[in-house]
Amino acid sequence: MEHDTEDLPIGADLAVEGEAIADGPLTTEVGVNDAAHAAEAGAPGMPQLDPTVFPNLIFWLIVALVAIYFILSRIALPRIGGILAERSGTITNDLAAAEDLRTRASEAEGAYDKALADARSEANRIVEETRAGIQKDLDAELAAADARIAERTAESERAIGEIRDQSVASVREVARDVAAEIVSVMGVEADQGAVNEAVDRRVEG
């Protein structure tokens, strides 16, 4: 828009310039918006759903799958197989070591049982020998005690016999004296031999 500013006052000139400035940017913004709407209307949507790019997508998908297969078959799977083999070998070695330890434990248990049985047999033998020795000593002590008792008994019997013989002799003497005294008291003169014989018969009978 063109304005004749030669005959306008200063204020009118500023108003005309402002109008020109206001008309310019508005027109430009409207043009940009229209271009954006036109571009959106002509866009096909998501690129993945655009049939025109399917061959390209399929090609790169095949390339990616081949690369993944190559990586898995040449790098990852051999490493995984090696790790599994190593672990399998470790497990096998551990099982063999455990079996060896179990065998050793069984042998140690057998040796312990044998040693325990031998110790019990030795203890029983020692007990029997000790018991036999004690019984032998006891029998010897009992025999010695019996001998001492028999000797003491014989001595006691001899002493008792001597005491009995002495008592009998004393009793005879006393009986003879008493008999002779009784006969004398009765006024009878008795033969001493007859008195002694009568006392002996009485004592013995």
JOVEN-V329719 format. One line per field, one symbol per residue. burial: + if it has 9 or more other C-alpha atoms within 8 Angstrom, else -. A space follows every 50 residues. Layout:
burial=???
This chain:
burial=-------+----+--+---+-----------------------------+ --++---------------++++-++++---------------------- -------------------------------------------------- ---------------------+--++--++--++-----+----++--++ -----
